[in-house]
Amino acid sequence: MTVALPKIDYKADSESDIEVMTIAETFVKLTKTTEHNPFEVHKIQFYFILVVTENFYSHYVDFKFYELKKGSVLFVAKNQVQHFTENFKNVKGYCIILNSQFLEQNYFMSQNHNLNRLYNYHLENPVIHEEEMGKDEFIDIVKKLYFEYTLPSNFAKADILRAYIDIILLKAERVKQQHAISGVKTKWLEIFNEFRNSLAANYIKTRSSRDYSAELLISYKLLNDIVKSTTGKTVKAFIDDFVVVEIKRYLVTTSLSVKEISYKTGFDEPANMTKFFKKNTQTTPLKFRE
């Protein structure tokens, strides 16, 4: 029997697109979860923000543990795989869960807000530490967000919650912009994001760099320059890395055979997928799974 990776949808306790809890409240909720084990790998179908205010915590996202401390904020995107660790119960802070449709409509497809770097896990580190903020900080804003979320009055609550989320996301984007590679044009970031979205939708059909440049109506050279300036990789290397991550997700989080995974990730033959994976990771799919 094939065991599929649990996909966890947005299920707030209210009709709001935003859910805010303390880490203690979140831990209690996690221990009552029956649909999946939050302390084992699962894929989220929403956007998640984890803010640490006291102690240290290590959170697993896409085959890596991220170390968090006081003032650290972790941004986990929809479709990433993650799991909580046991030390979660010893940490203080807040968890913010955002409905994917709300975030995508208001921040990724909106002309008013343009989050080019935040939640762009192919481009940026998902963690912002307190020292990166300079004189600024997230904690006070998050505390106000939580206060408003738990306030009994519902008058203008949704608008106020969205205003605080607006501040948090834009502050985070500003930090990412300040620490980004200098000289990368905003238009190039927009094209890179279009390329990344197209790759996510079509990598099973094609891994050809020229197919993606043609779809974007730009030259291969320009696409290669854009990807290289934003990620430090050629288009081909970026595509290969993207596919490797997708293969790893299947290997670690399902019991699908190598043959099944090869077809699901766009390879005609399992041998070709194994060769591709070994070339890019220096190990075989089965050894990686072990």
C-alpha positions in Angstrom: 0.0 0.0 0.0 1.3 3.5 -0.9 1.5 5.8 2.1 1.0 9.4 0.9 2.4 12.5 2.5 -0.2 14.1 4.7 -1.4 17.4 3.2 -2.7 19.7 5.9 -5.3 22.3 4.8 -6.1 25.6 6.4 -8.7 24.9 9.2 -9.1 27.9 11.4 -11.4 27.9 14.5 -13.2 30.8 12.9 -14.1 32.1 9.4 -11.1 34.4 9.5 -8.3 34.1 7.0 -5.9 34.6 9.9 -5.3 32.5 13.0 -3.0 33.6 15.8 -2.0 31.5 18.8 0.7 31.4 21.4 3.1 28.5 21.0 1.7 27.0 24.2 -1.8 27.1 22.7 -0.5 25.7 19.4 1.2 22.8 21.3 -2.0 21.8 23.0 -3.8 21.9 19.6 -1.1 19.8 18.0 -1.3 17.1 20.8 -5.1 16.8 20.0 -4.6 16.4 16.3 -5.8 13.0 15.1 -5.6 13.4 11.3 -1.8 13.3 11.2 1.2 13.4 13.4 2.5 17.1 13.5 5.8 15.8 14.8 6.4 13.8 11.6 6.8 15.2 8.1 3.7 16.7 6.5 3.0 19.2 3.7 1.1 22.4 4.5 -1.4 24.0 2.2 -1.3 27.4 4.0 1.4 29.9 5.0 2.9 29.8 8.5 4.8 32.3 10.6 6.6 31.2 13.8 7.8 33.8 16.2 10.1 32.9 19.1 10.2 35.2 22.1 12.0 33.0 24.7 14.4 30.0 24.6 15.7 28.1 21.6 13.9 25.9 19.1 14.7 23.8 16.0 12.1 23.5 13.3 12.3 21.1 10.3 11.5 22.5 6.8 12.4 20.8 3.5 15.2 18.5 4.7 16.8 21.0 7.0 16.5 22.1 10.6 16.4 25.8 11.3 17.7 27.1 14.6 15.5 29.8 16.2 16.2 32.0 19.2 14.6 35.0 20.9 13.5 37.4 18.2 13.7 34.9 15.4 10.9 34.6 12.9 10.4 31.6 10.5 8.3 31.9 7.4 7.1 28.6 6.0 5.4 28.6 2.5 2.5 26.6 1.2 3.6 23.2 -0.2 6.7 23.0 1.9 7.2 20.0 4.0 7.8 20.5 7.7 7.4 19.1 11.1 7.5 20.3 14.7 10.0 18.9 17.2 9.5 17.9 20.8 11.3 21.0 22.2 8.4 23.1 20.8 6.6 22.7 24.2 9.5 24.4 26.0 9.5 27.6 23.8 7.5 30.8 24.1 6.3 32.8 21.2 3.5 32.9 18.7 2.2 31.1 15.6 0.4 32.8 12.8 -1.4 30.8 10.2 -2.6 32.5 6.9 -5.1 31.1 4.4 -3.2 30.6 1.1 -5.9 32.2 -1.0 -5.9 35.3 1.2 -2.1 35.7 1.0 -1.8 35.0 -2.7 -4.6 37.3 -3.7 -3.5 40.2 -1.5 0.2 40.0 -1.6 1.4 37.8 -4.5 -1.1 38.8 -7.2 -1.8 42.3 -6.0 -0.5 45.5 -7.6 -0.5 47.2 -4.2 1.9 44.8 -2.4 4.7 43.0 -4.1 6.4 40.3 -1.9 9.2 39.3 -4.3 11.5 37.8 -1.7 9.4 36.8 1.3 8.2 33.2 1.1 10.4 32.8 -1.9 12.2 29.7 -0.4 14.2 29.1 -3.7 15.7 32.5 -3.3 15.8 33.4 0.4 16.5 31.9 3.8 13.1 31.5 5.5 14.4 32.8 8.9 14.9 36.4 10.0 16.9 36.8 13.2 16.6 39.8 15.6 20.0 41.1 14.7 19.0 41.5 11.1 16.2 43.9 12.1 18.5 46.7 13.3 16.4 49.0 15.5 13.2 47.4 14.3 11.5 44.3 15.6 8.6 42.0 15.1 7.7 41.0 18.6 5.7 44.1 19.6 3.6 44.0 16.4 2.9 40.3 16.8 1.8 40.8 20.5 -0.6 43.5 19.3 -1.8 41.1 16.6 -2.5 38.4 19.2 -4.2 40.9 21.5 -6.6 42.0 18.7 -7.2 38.4 17.7 -8.3 37.4 21.2 -10.2 40.6 21.9 -13.9 39.9 22.4 -15.1 42.7 20.2 -15.6 41.8 16.6 -16.0 45.4 15.3 -13.6 45.9 12.4 -11.6 42.9 13.7 -10.8 41.5 10.2 -9.6 44.8 9.0 -7.4 45.4 12.0 -5.9 41.9 11.8 -5.1 42.4 8.2 -3.5 45.8 9.0 -1.1 44.1 11.5 -0.4 41.3 9.0 0.4 43.9 6.4 2.9 45.5 8.7 4.6 42.2 9.6 4.9 41.0 6.0 6.1 44.4 4.7 8.7 44.7 7.5 9.9 41.2 6.6 10.1 42.0 2.9 12.1 45.2 3.7 14.6 43.1 5.7 15.0 40.7 2.8 15.4 43.6 0.4 18.1 45.2 2.6 20.1 42.0 2.8 19.6 41.0 -0.8 22.2 40.9 -3.5 22.7 44.5 -4.7 21.9 45.4 -8.3 19.1 43.0 -8.9 16.3 44.9 -10.6 12.7 44.7 -9.3 11.5 43.7 -12.8 14.0 40.9 -12.9 12.6 39.6 -9.6 9.1 39.6 -11.0 10.3 37.7 -14.1 12.2 35.2 -11.8 9.0 34.6 -9.8 7.0 34.0 -13.1 9.7 31.5 -14.1 9.6 29.8 -10.8 5.8 29.5 -10.8 5.8 28.2 -14.4 8.5 25.6 -13.4 6.4 24.4 -10.5 3.5 23.9 -12.8 5.3 22.4 -15.7 8.5 20.7 -14.6 7.0 17.3 -15.1 6.4 18.1 -18.8 9.7 19.9 -19.5 13.0 20.7 -17.9 14.2 22.7 -21.0 15.5 26.2 -20.1 14.6 27.4 -23.6 10.9 26.2 -23.2 10.6 28.5 -20.1 12.3 31.5 -21.8 10.0 31.1 -24.8 6.9 31.0 -22.5 8.1 34.2 -20.8 8.7 35.8 -24.2 12.3 36.6 -23.4 15.6 35.3 -24.7 17.3 32.3 -23.1 20.3 34.6 -22.4 18.1 37.1 -20.5 16.5 34.4 -18.4 19.8 32.9 -17.6 21.2 36.3 -16.6 18.1 36.9 -14.4 18.3 33.5 -12.6 22.1 33.8 -12.2 21.9 37.3 -10.7 19.1 36.4 -8.2 20.2 32.9 -7.2 23.9 32.5 -8.3 22.9 29.5 -10.5 22.3 29.0 -14.2 18.8 28.3 -15.3 19.7 24.7 -15.9 21.2 24.3 -12.4 18.2 26.0 -10.8 15.8 23.7 -12.7 17.9 20.6 -11.7 17.9 21.7 -8.0 14.1 22.3 -8.1 13.5 18.8 -9.5 15.9 17.2 -6.9 13.9 18.8 -4.1 10.6 17.4 -5.5 12.2 13.9 -5.8 13.4 14.2 -2.2 10.0 15.1 -1.0 8.5 12.0 -2.6 11.3 9.8 -1.2 11.1 11.0 2.4 7.4 11.5 2.7 5.8 8.6 0.8 6.3 4.9 0.2 6.2 5.3 -3.5 8.7 3.1 -5.4 11.5 4.7 -7.3 9.7 3.7 -10.5 6.5 5.5 -9.4 8.4 8.6 -8.3 10.3 8.7 -11.6 7.1 8.9 -13.6 5.6 11.5 -11.2 8.6 13.8 -11.6 8.7 13.6 -15.4 11.2 10.9 -16.2 10.5 8.3 -18.9 12.6 5.6 -17.2 13.5 5.0 -13.6 17.1 4.5 -14.6 17.2 8.1 -16.0 15.8 9.5 -12.7 18.3 7.5 -10.6 21.2 8.7 -12.8 20.0 12.4 -12.6 19.5 12.1 -8.8 22.9 10.6 -8.2 24.6 13.2 -10.4 23.1 16.0 -8.4 23.3 14.5 -4.9 26.1 12.0 -5.0 23.8 9.3 -3.7 21.1 7.1 -5.0 17.4 7.6 -4.3 17.2 4.5 -2.2 20.2 5.4 0.0 18.8 8.9 0.4 15.5 7.4 1.5 17.3 5.2 4.1 
